[in-house]
Amino acid sequence: MKNDYEEKKIHGSFLFPFQCYHSHTGNSLKILVPFHWHQSMEILFVEKGPLRIYADGVCEEGNTGDIFFFNPEQLHQICGTDKENSYYSFVFSLSMLNFQEQDYTQTAILNPLCKERWFPLKVSSDTSGYMDISRILCRLKELNTDQPAAYQLLTKAELYRLIAVLEQNHLFLTEAGHMSRQHSQTALRLKEVINYVAEHYRENISLEQAAGIMHMTPKYFSNYFSSTLYISFVQYLNRFRIEKACLLLQTTDMPVMEVGLEVGYENFSYFIRRFREFQGCTPSEYRKQLNQNSS
C-alpha cells in the first residue's frame, strides 16, 4: 500500500486479473488484514473460523464455512480471535467479466454491479444458494492452485456461475433494500480521516484536528469514529503507529528510540507502553524474537 488505505497491489496479471490467496494463523487477537480498500472485487471463504470482519461500519462474525463479499472501494478489515483460523480470498477485477457485445447479460446483470446493485456482505450456510456458492469457490480454489489447461477460461466460467446463483437466489442488494449507499458514504468520509493519519502519523495529531477534517465537533466525531470502526480514534492512531514501528524494527537497524521518534512518539516511555499494549512485548523483545526466528 502507498500512503493511503487504497491497496495498490496488482492481483493476478494484466491479462488475467484474478488471484487466489490462502491465509492461516494461530491463536491471535491481532489484526490479520488492516483496514484497506481496493478497486477489485474480493470474496472471502472462511475455511476455519472464527474471524471478525469489519466492513463500512458493520462488524460480522465469520465462522467456518461463511462467505463474505467485499465490493470495490468498500473499506474492510479482518481480525483474528483467540482460536486458530484460516481463509481463502479471491480478488479480481469485475471488468474481466465484461462482454464485448452489450447483450442482455452485460446490460441487465453485469453493468449494474456495484453501481445500482451490490454483492451481499455475508452468505452463511442457512442462506439460499449457499451450497452452490461454496462449491463454486472450492472449484475456483482448485483451478487456481492446479492451473490446468485453460484454467483462466474455466475461472471466468465459474465466476459467471457465481453471479447467476446470486441472481437466481435474489441475493444482490439494491439501494432501496440495503444500506450500501450509506455504507459507501461512510467509507468516503472515513477515508478522509484514515488517509490523513497515514500521511501525518509522524506528527502530533489531535482529536480536534481529526474532527475538523470531517467538520464535526470532537465529541460527535469521537462517537462516530468509535461506532463505525469499533475502536477509538486515539487507539486507532496508536495502532497505526505501532504497525509502522514493527515494520521499521523488521526492516532496519534503527535504534528503538529512533524508531519511536520516527513513528510519532516524542515520549519514549509512552512508546514502550503502547508497543507492549498492542504487541505484548517491548520493541527490543520484538526485534530479538524476529532475529531468533530468522536464524
FENMONOR-V250069 format. One record per helix or strand of 3 or more residues. SS is the DSSP state (H for helix, E for strand). FROM is the first residue (numbers start at 0). LEN is the number of residues. If there is no record, write none. Layout:
SS|FROM|LEN ; SS|FROM|LEN
//
This chain:
E|17|8 ; E|30|7 ; E|40|8 ; E|50|5 ; E|57|5 ; E|66|4 ; E|75|4 ; E|84|8 ; H|93|4 ; H|103|7 ; H|129|17 ; H|150|18 ; H|179|21 ; H|206|7 ; H|217|12 ; H|232|19 ; H|255|7 ; H|267|12 ; H|282|12
//
